[in-house]
Amino acid sequence: MNPTPVTKTGTKAGHEAPDGRSGGLVALVGVGPGDEGLMTVRAAALLARADLVVAASWVSERIAHLLRPEATVVDSAALDSDPKMLIKAARSGQTALRLFSGDPFLFCTAASDAAACAKAKVAFEVVPGISAATAVPAYAGIPLTQDVTGDVRITHAAEVSRMSAGPGTLVILGAETGIADIAKMLIAGGWPDSTPFAITWNGTTTDQHTVVSTLATVTADLKAAGVSLLTAHGRAIAVVGEVVKAQRSLSWFETRPLFGWRVLVPRTKEQAASVCDQLRASGAVPEQVPTIAVEPPRTPQQMERAVRGLVTGRYQWVAFTSANAVRAVREKFEEYGLDARAFAGVKVAAVGEQTAASLRAFGITPDLMPADDEQSAEGLAKSWPPYDDLLDPINRVLLPRADIATEGLVARLTELGWEAEDVTAYRTVRAAPPPAPIREAIKGGGFDAVLFTSSSTVRNLIGIAGKPHAVTVIAVIGPETAKTAAEFGLRVDVVAPSPSTAALVDALSEYGASMRDAAVEAGEPVRRPSERRRGARRRLR
C-alpha cells in the first residue's frame, strides 16, 4: 500500500515540525506494552493527526480507533525496516508515524530510522513509550527493586546464555518460547535452581497471565497451570530474582474480581457507557449488543405540540421515564433552536439515575426521583406528590415516553389530581441480529456473563441472538427481570440488591470475587466461566 498522495507542493495545514516550522514530520512513537491507558498524551495527539502509520499488525489493530479514517496504515513487516516510505511521506508534507511496542529506543530499531531521517534532512522526533520491561512486571505485582537501591538488568531471551549470575533482578524480554531452556541456561550461568522465576504473558492487557515458579520447577508448574510449553500464548516477559516473591501479595491487576471476563451488555453504546466503564474497572472486557433500536414516532405532531406547550407554560411537570425520552425531547428542542432554558418554571422528574444523568447532561437537575431501591415507573408513581391547587398553578404533567404504554404511572397521577398528557416521544423496535461470531459466542459459551437490565432485554436478546449457554453467568437488575429470565429457562446467578446498573455490576463483581476466592482456597487454577465448558481444554487465557 502507498501513503495517501499529496498532490500540491508545500506543506499540509496543521502540520508542524518540532522546531515550529511547518512541514512534514516523521515521528518514531512508542505506544506502550499493551494497555491503551499507558500511552503518552503526545503519542495520542500524533496518532489523531497522522497521514501514514507504519506498525506491526498487532500494534496497529489495538490503536486503529485513534486514527483518522483517512490515515493509511502499512504493516511494518512488508517494509523490512526500510524508512524510505516515511521519509518520502514527510517530504510531501505528511505526518508519518512509525509505531513501536514499548519504548522506541529500547530493544527496537528506531535508532536506525532516526539516523536515516537525519541523513535525509527530514524533520523527525522520538516519542518515548512506557517499556514492557518495567510496565509488565508492575502489572504482575513484581517490584524490580525492593527499595530505592538495587540492581536491575534487562536482556533478550536470545542473549540469556551470555548472562552470568549476579545480585539483583534480571528481566528477560521475548520469553514466550523456550521457557524450559531459559531456566536451564540460567542455572548453567550460576543461578541457584531455587531462584524465583516468573513469566507473564500478554502483559498489561486483560489476557495477562502470570505463573510464579523457580528455575528448578518451572516446567512442572507451567504444566500444572495448563500452559503448553510447545504452543506460543502471546508475548511474554520473565523476571528472575528474589523480587518475584512479592507477587503473591502485590498482585493487583490479575486479581480484579472480573479479570478477563467477557461480559455481554445488551444495551446501546450510549446507554452502556457508564456500565462498561464500571466493568473495565473490575477487569472485565465488556461487549455491547443493542437489543432494541430507537426510532422517531410515526406521527410527530404530538411531540411538536408538547414542545410548544413546554415553551408556553402549559405544564407544571415533565416526567421522564427513560434516557431515550430525554434524548428525544432534547433532539426536538435542538431542531427548534431551543435549549434547557425552555424548562424554566417547569418541574422535572426522572425515573432513575441513568435518566437523571441524561437530564444533567442537558443542563437540567431533576426535582423528583424515586428512592434508590425503587427506580422504576412504579417507584416514581409512589414518590409523586398530590396536586395542590394552592401551590400548583397548573395541574398538567407531560409524560414523553416510548410507544410502550405506561398506564400505571398515568393512573396514579390521575388519582393524585393531576392531568397526565401521555405523548409518544419515540418508538422502540427490536434491533437487527448481531454478527454471526457474536451469536455463536452467546450460544456456545464464549461469554462469561451477561447483564440483563430489564425484561425486554431478556426477550429481545434471545429473540435476535439465541439463549446464552448454560455456563454463562446470568446477572439481572431485579426480581421482575429474574422472573422473565427463568421463564426462558435461564439460571439466574446474580440479582442486583437495588434496581440500578451500578448495583448490578457491583453484584456481579462480588460473584466473580467469590469464584476466585473459592478456586484459590481449593488450590485450583482460577478459571473464568467460559473456560469451564464441558470438553474445553485447559489452556492459558
C-alpha positions, -999 to +999 in steps of 0.1 A: +000+000+000+011+036-007+006+065+016-022+090+007-006+112-020-003+149-016-008+165-050+004+200-044+038+211-033+045+227+000+031+217+034-002+205+047-022+227+071-019+219+107+014+200+105+043+214+124+079+202+128+094+201+164+112+234+158+080+252+150+084+252+112+055+240+091+062+209+071+062+171+070+073+151+100+085+116+108+076+105+144+090+074+159+064+067+185+064+043+215+028+031+222+035+012+254+032-025+261-005-031+255-028-011+278-040+019+258-041+039+291-003+037+293+001+056+260+015+092+264-005+123+256+019+132+228+016+097+212-022+100+212-020+135+197+002+124+168-020+093+161-050+116+158-033+137+130-013+110+113-015+106+075+007+075+074+012+049+101+037+021+098+034-006+125+033-043+132-003-055+126-009-064+162+001-029+173-019-011+146-050-031+154-052-020+190-049+017+182-069+018+150-098+036+167-074+065+175-066+072+138-083+094+113-104+075+088-082+089+060-049+076+075-030+050+056-018+020+077+011-001+064+023-034+080+059-028+090+067-065+081+062-056+045+089-028+047+116-048+063+126-018+085+131+004+054+124+041+064+122+053+028+083+054+028+084+075+060+109+099+045+090+103+012+057+110+031+073+136+052+089+153+022+054+156+007+041+174+038+026+145+056+028+133+092+043+098+091+044+076+122+064+045+129+050+028+159+069+006+183+056-015+212+070-003+244+098+024+240+113+030+206+149+033+219+148+001+240+152-032+221+138-016+190+151-004+156+141+033+160+176+045+162+184+034+127+152+051+114+162+083+132+196+082+117+181+078+082+158+108+088+187+129+100+208+119+069+179+128+046+174+162+065+138+153+073+123+166+105+117+138+130+110+133+166+111+104+191+082+099+214+092+078+244+069+050+254+065+030+286+087+000+283+073-035+287+104-043+307+091-022+336+054-020+329+046-057+327+063-066+360+044-037+376+011-051+363+021-085+375+028-071+410+065-077+408+087-047+420+120-048+401+137-034+432+127-037+468+136-001+477+154+030+464+185+009+457+190-022+437+204-038+406+183-044+375+195-060+343+174-062+311+182-086+283+165-105+255+158-142+256+183-147+227+211-134+249+203-154+281+232-178+276+256-149+280+242-138+313+261-148+344+246-150+378+247-118+398+228-098+425+196-080+419+169-087+393+171-099+357+142-091+332+141-112+301+121-099+271+109-123+243+105-152+267+074-166+250+092-196+236+118-220+251+110-212+287+124-245+300+156-238+280+159-203+295+157-218+330+184-244+322+207-217+308+203-195+339+211-225+361+242-232+339+251-195+343+254-198+381+219-190+394+207-214+421+179-236+409+158-223+438+158-188+423+123-174+420+112-172+384+080-156+370+066-155+334+039-130+324+022-134+290+003-105+273+012-080+300-010-050+308-039-065+288-070-084+300-053-115+286-024-111+310-015-143+329+014-148+353+029-181+365+053-179+395+078-207+399+115-214+404+142-222+379+141-259+390+103-263+390+092-241+361+083-270+337+061-287+363+045-255+374+036-245+339+021-279+332+001-276+364-012-241+353-023-256+320+004-239+299+017-258+269+055-255+265+052-261+228+025-235+220+030-197+219+005-178+240+014-143+231+043-120+241+060-129+274+084-114+299+103-133+326+116-119+358+143-137+378+153-129+414+141-126+449+116-097+440+094-123+424+083-135+459+064-102+463+040-112+436+016-131+458+008-102+480+012-073+454-007-088+425-034-061+418-043-064+381-049-101+376-068-103+409-095-079+399-129-097+405-139-100+369-104-101+354-106-112+318-143-119+319-160-113+286-193-096+296-222-091+272-240-058+277-273-059+257-277-021+255-269+006+230-235+023+231-249+054+246-268+036+273-239+012+281-211+038+285-211+040+323-218+003+327-188-006+305-165+018+324-175+001+357-170-033+342-135-024+329-126-011+364-134-046+377-111-061+350-138-073+326-140-069+288-174-055+280-191-061+246-222-041+237-250-057+217-281-035+212-313-054+216-336-025+207-334+003+182-349+037+189-369+054+161-389+086+158-427+083+164-448+076+133-468+108+139-445+136+151-473+161+156-478+151+193-443+159+202-444+192+183-475+202+203-458+191+235-427+212+229-449+242+221-467+236+254-435+235+273-424+268+259-458+285+265-462+273+301-488+246+296-472+221+320-463+221+357-443+189+355-424+168+329-418+131+339-390+113+321-392+075+324-360+068+303-329+083+290-343+077+255-372+100+263-347+127+274-328+123+242-360+125+221-371+158+237-336+172+235-333+165+198-367+181+192-356+212+212-324+215+192-345+211+160-363+243+170-332+261+182-342+257+219-321+246+249-326+238+286-337+273+294-371+265+279-377+243+310-376+274+333-406+273+357-413+236+349-406+209+375-388+178+362-390+142+374-366+113+365-373+076+369-337+067+379-300+076+379-294+069+342-323+091+332-311+118+357-276+117+342-291+123+308-310+153+321-279+167+338-260+164+305-288+185+290-283+211+318-314+201+339-313+189+375-343+167+384-367+179+411-380+145+419-367+109+418-379+077+434-360+061+463-328+043+453-344+009+458-375+018+437-361+033+405-389+024+382-422+039+369-439+023+399-414+038+422-418+072+406-456+070+410-452+062+447-430+093+451-452+117+432-468+145+453-506+151+452-519+181+432-524+211+455-544+240+438-528+265+462-492+255+454-496+243+419-509+269+394-512+242+367-523+206+371-509+192+338-480+167+336-462+159+303-452+123+300-429+118+270-425+081+266-419+052+243-447+036+223-450+011+252-478+021+275-473+035+310-508+031+323-497+025+359-480+059+362-508+077+344-534+061+366-515+071+397-511+107+386-548+109+379-556+096+414-534+124+428-554+150+409-530+156+380-539+156+343-513+135+325-506+140+288-491+108+276-471+116+245-452+092+222-417+106+220-400+076+203-406+041+192-387+010+202-382-018+177-362-050+180-326-045+168-311-064+140-293-096+150-256-092+159-229-106+137-226-144+135-195-146+157-214-129+185-244-151+181-221-182+182-203-169+213-237-163+231-250-198+223-216-216+226-205-202+260-180-177+247-192-150+271-185-153+308-216-133+319-245-113+305-262-083+322-299-080+318-313-046+328-349-053+320-373-080+310-373-066+274-336-071+271-340-108+280-368-113+254-351-093+227-316-108+231-330-143+230-351-133+200-322-119+179-293-140+191-305-171+210-303-183+245-270-178+265-250-210+271-255-228+305-220-218+317-227-181+312-233-162+344-268-145+342-269-112+362-302-093+364-313-060+377-342-071+398-369-097+406-391-090+376-362-094+352-352-126+371-387-139+366-386-133+329-351-149+326-364-180+344-394-182+321-370-185+292-351-213+310-322-193+322-305-200+356-302-166+373-269-164+393-269-127+403-297-103+413-288-067+420-297-056+455-312-024+442-325-016+407-296+003+392-269-007+367-241+003+392-256-021+418-258-048+391-221-045+382-212-045+419-231-076+425-215-094+395-181-083+408-188-098+442-199-130+425-167-131+405-146-124+436-163-153+454-155-176+425-118-165+425-115-169+463-130-204+462-106-215+435-076-201+454-087-217+487-091-251+469-056-247+453-071-248+418-063-225+389-086-195+386-108-200+356-134-179+340-169-194+335-163-197+297-132-219+304-154-244+323-174-255+292-177-293+290-148-307+270-129-273+269-092-279+270-072-264+298-054-235+283-037-202+290-061-172+289 
